[in-house]
Amino acid sequence: MSLSQAVRAGAAPEELAAIEPPAEFLAAHLRIEDEKAFEGIAGDRDVRKTLHVGPVPLPELAPDEVLIAVMASSINYNTVWSATFEPMSTFGFLKAYGRQGGWATRHDRPFHVLGSDAAGVIVRVGNGVRRWRIGDHVMVNAACVEDQEASAQADGMLSENQLAWGFETNYGGLAEYTIARASQLIPKPAHLTWEEAAAVPACAGTAYRMLVSDRGARMKQGDVVLIWGASGGLGAYAVQLVKNGGGIAVGVVGSERKAEAARALGCDLVINRAEIGLGGDTGDDPAAVVEQGKRLGRLIRQGVGEDPHIAFDYVGRSTFGVSVFVVRRGGAVVTCGSSTGYQHRFDNRYLWMRLKRIIGSHVANLQEQVDCARLFGQGGIVPALTSLYPLKEVGEATRSVQLNEHIGKVGVLCLADRPGLGVTDPRRRARIGEDRLTLMRAFAPDSVRAR
């Protein structure tokens, strides 16, 4: 019996320890020879042209790392950036990391295994790992932190050498096996399936830090929170965190189907940007930004009675100026990414004269991830998983995110041969309710549900 077969069969830890790991494994990866594939192309950079699924060699395990048999993973927007080599080639990240020497040199390879989410079973532990054992069920935090830096003792995300796992490092989660530092591991909520758990850490943890953590916007009960892309992976968790924390969620989406999803998640007010002209790139037109901000502000006041305390913005260029304008005096814009572009322009008068704040946020530290996972265990937050693809179709899964055709989180089955596996606390699952836990699955595209 192979190690993969033993993991699928639920073998005991001692059985897993006795089976030799494979010399190579199946993984979604980029090839360095495709690095210039989109050079000179101003239009569509189709990720399916550069994403490959095939065998790669298994790396040696560092003392502070674990080898995980990945049961499921999910797509994040950084995989789109990687596969389009924008704004820069991720092979540059791997080369820079490799120059640190030592164990880091393993990451500088002519291939790059992608993926910043994973849920699976530990099958090997490095000799420096103390708190984890073979057989443990885990999720992986996308923040790969240098935990021997002094700053990391205050907040792991302040580490100068902090890297986005599976984006700035090799051997990410869109694969049958992955390596991660012990300091990245989160206990898997026992009531979730593998695919549900794999849809949690990167987006839910990021949203938690942005909204709830004392390093983010510090949302309090009654706060009105404007959430751009409220039906996306980050947005779906933001809506739930706002409602779970006693806030008022105002979601902005791009279609009526996405509006339905935002309402199902609990949004108090949903605004379809397409219907009211909140579309296009206004990044270089301050007057257009102000006009859109006034229009949006009126709608929010009509719907919930007051201006937002917080704007939750991961969209970037096309929304950021509006976010700065629309939050109330003394309010905050918290940002973690820029899927529509990194260069933001806004009228600074609305920031400084109205005493607003801009808060930069990135992934989450381990304590924040564990605290966030605890909310799933309580049933206050549920997975945002909608679509589910097999590993061999990772190109199609990533393409749906690239084109913004998806709702919620797009999952990928890796070693799990079918959905629904991995639940070890069925009583808790029954108590929370199957309908609630699978709420977002109804919003998968018909083509995916029919597969």
Secondary structure as GFF3:
##gff-version 3
##sequence-region A 1 451
A	DSSP	alpha_helix	3	8	.	.	.	ID=ss1
A	DSSP	alpha_helix	13	18	.	.	.	ID=ss2
A	DSSP	beta_strand	24	31	.	.	.	ID=ss3
A	DSSP	three_ten_helix	32	34	.	.	.	ID=ss4
A	DSSP	three_ten_helix	47	49	.	.	.	ID=ss5
A	DSSP	beta_strand	52	57	.	.	.	ID=ss6
A	DSSP	beta_strand	65	74	.	.	.	ID=ss7
A	DSSP	alpha_helix	77	84	.	.	.	ID=ss8
A	DSSP	alpha_helix	90	98	.	.	.	ID=ss9
A	DSSP	three_ten_helix	102	107	.	.	.	ID=ss10
A	DSSP	beta_strand	111	113	.	.	.	ID=ss11
A	DSSP	beta_strand	119	125	.	.	.	ID=ss12
A	DSSP	beta_strand	137	140	.	.	.	ID=ss13
A	DSSP	beta_strand	143	144	.	.	.	ID=ss14
A	DSSP	three_ten_helix	151	153	.	.	.	ID=ss15
A	DSSP	three_ten_helix	156	158	.	.	.	ID=ss16
A	DSSP	beta_strand	163	164	.	.	.	ID=ss17
A	DSSP	beta_strand	177	181	.	.	.	ID=ss18
A	DSSP	three_ten_helix	182	184	.	.	.	ID=ss19
A	DSSP	beta_strand	185	187	.	.	.	ID=ss20
A	DSSP	alpha_helix	194	198	.	.	.	ID=ss21
A	DSSP	pi_helix	201	205	.	.	.	ID=ss22
A	DSSP	alpha_helix	206	211	.	.	.	ID=ss23
A	DSSP	beta_strand	224	228	.	.	.	ID=ss24
A	DSSP	alpha_helix	233	244	.	.	.	ID=ss25
A	DSSP	beta_strand	248	253	.	.	.	ID=ss26
A	DSSP	alpha_helix	256	265	.	.	.	ID=ss27
A	DSSP	beta_strand	269	272	.	.	.	ID=ss28
A	DSSP	alpha_helix	286	304	.	.	.	ID=ss29
A	DSSP	beta_strand	310	313	.	.	.	ID=ss30
A	DSSP	alpha_helix	320	326	.	.	.	ID=ss31
A	DSSP	beta_strand	332	335	.	.	.	ID=ss32
A	DSSP	alpha_helix	349	352	.	.	.	ID=ss33
A	DSSP	beta_strand	357	360	.	.	.	ID=ss34
A	DSSP	alpha_helix	366	378	.	.	.	ID=ss35
A	DSSP	beta_strand	385	390	.	.	.	ID=ss36
A	DSSP	three_ten_helix	391	393	.	.	.	ID=ss37
A	DSSP	alpha_helix	394	402	.	.	.	ID=ss38
A	DSSP	beta_strand	409	413	.	.	.	ID=ss39
A	DSSP	alpha_helix	426	432	.	.	.	ID=ss40
A	DSSP	alpha_helix	434	437	.	.	.	ID=ss41
A	DSSP	three_ten_helix	439	443	.	.	.	ID=ss42
A	DSSP	alpha_helix	446	449	.	.	.	ID=ss43
###
